[in-house]
Amino acid sequence: MAGSSSLRRRRTRLGVAVRLRMLARRRPRQLALAVATSGISAAMLVGAFLVRPDDPGSYWQGLLLNVGSTLLLALITYGLVQAVVVALNESSTIEHPRFDPNVYIRNVRRSSQQVTILETCTELLEPWMSDDFLAAVEESLRRGAYFELFILNPDSTAARRRTDELGPRLDVTTTIYTNLRLIMKWRDECQGAEFLSKFHVYVCHQHPQVQVYRWDDRALISFHIEGELSAEAPQIETHMTSTPWGYFIDKRRAALTADKRTCTLDQYRSKELTLSGPADDPMTIDVHYVTDQGIFYVRGEELAEDPGLAERAFVQMSEWQNEPPTEFSVRQVRGAERRRANELFFRKYGERFEICFRLTPRTSDS
């Protein structure tokens, strides 16, 4: 019995230590403030008891006692209120059998703080639903909400693997291309609108591992199951603020954003090329581009304006964000290679181009 009691005490101490470490990671400022307040309160109460009642400084005794006890009471009250709030948040977790896009669109339309989506690809940006969804997004942006979409890069290994997993049920790569085309078209139509400063799309090479549809402080969460569509999996609806779920999702968002292969919608749409030649001043242009097994093809109207430029110039371009540029040679493609490149351009942009160039990495002896 004595051993069992000792074991329970050790487990209790371990549980308290774990909770304190979690609190320190999730809410370091609040923990620091609570520790500082506790220290000040304790110092005041100790100081009050050190002053004798008949001492001329008894006025300070009363002051220190009153202020110290008030701070201590405020700290205890705050802790109780926080415990009640956390309990209410946990009790408000709801399970749903599947994702309902129409309900989510209504929730987005009412949002005024935050809309965040982590997905492989989403039916919200399919042709039959994108108008309603993007109208709801625009309304939430006008109400002051901050919008984030994390979606897989259709050329990534993760997208190809997910397509293989789902087989005939869903072509993930094609769906992502469609999602991104529609969102680029909508953003072009809204060009110049002030609310676009709060609209952010991240195209990721890492699989998100979790599906998240957030509106303000609520979110629908589910995990990807191999061979199953995420939208058809059970969904957990829960609060995001001051909860383990919110902490987990924030960590996942941070990891996706920090990945050097993650790009913004602008970076997905075009790349900045710097052309240099033996007798030419460097020229920087933004071009549409596609990749095919590591080979870059770029739209070439601007390059073709100077017929000899491509032959005598080389290109500098960064393949990933925050990386130094790589040097490429430039060659115009024709025939079957141009047709192949144009199929890729059509899949990404919904249009084909008359002139395309291939970028080939320059070797040290070229």
Steps between C-alpha positions, in 0.01 A plus 500: 500500500783737584661428162170561318453831681855608412440408134180708491685800643774468238240480221323807638825697508582383148154605375537846651845538343369398156210748523739779602730423206205506258380829648851647468514408131146603410457811714843622616392861557202406715714260705771764549236755607346253747841419651590869530162584657536212748847621596389860551196390702713272721758775554229747606338256744835407656586870526170574671563236771849635562361843600396512872152642570645766737763603245456843336503315171177315583331698223722315256409176669135553413584611148726203429248259652208638297684524167675164544180315588314672212766386250487147638119493478513633143748227405282228653190639327681511163607138543146390581351691205760351263418150625130559438568636148718200411234262634232673293718483189561129548134431564403679176689254276258354245541204265368507141476193271654689203594845372200710389627770259175699500502535880864606491430765234228648725746507791767672287249762390442597866872502593676821596828379655664198338437253219763226459496191280761222493422252224637283223236632262151630570158464343431859609713609203337274245302673220158410644577649843777757460271800433311455829816430697702791362205735551496391867878549522468852357225586748711374792801700375289814480393434859867499604583127496849367419493222239756220459489201265769229516471268201730241344715587200353292214853415380612373840579141586234516774230590244600215269504258793155611614369454143639145496338429839153611392519346152188558288313668786682833458780636282662716767751667266235611250271619780777713653575658161130586470491641856797727432377617158167606646655682794749681273212605272299631797795693637559659158136612496550660843829664403560821693246422772628601845379178662751293295772605746346245742465225239782243497547172313792264566581225249685227690715198415446347843179309561297686767426167680184654643192659344395827662208730415503789745265795542575749778562294817335178378640237264420166341792259531560156354801288411589360161435129470680310227259417218216708646379850409556744786162666452328165558686432826346589839563863599572644845361850553681678780635829634846608386603753768677367811445135405738215409335485156577867439860453612544198269356679196713811562814281508399333172436837333839626616676190359332538160577872482867447595560235230718658229297321231176667610413791272237771491235521230708764318808278509297202376364707216825649367874505554740789474770447239811711457647476150864584443711495185855585401405843362159556663393668819321257735123494447252375760156370400218296659400198295244222521670165548439127530720209601524152354716254694731779612510680163376860490300640208416871490263711295717678245329797332728754668810296429402470135480880454878496456563203266863453603460559873414145598794356305761732650358539852472287809239516775533531875204366698446373856334160507394538867437800721796646690748310284768652274409500130604220266632573149316354201556502127197591289371315195173542310305176462305391195308203370409219741687657791305825459171308486596317818594828674172658390300217648668577832432874459134428424465283808649769724368824342210388283670635185772410250783720374647533153858540616663289772859473619677224684741582783802271533734530802840630393796279581835640610649449152202644304 
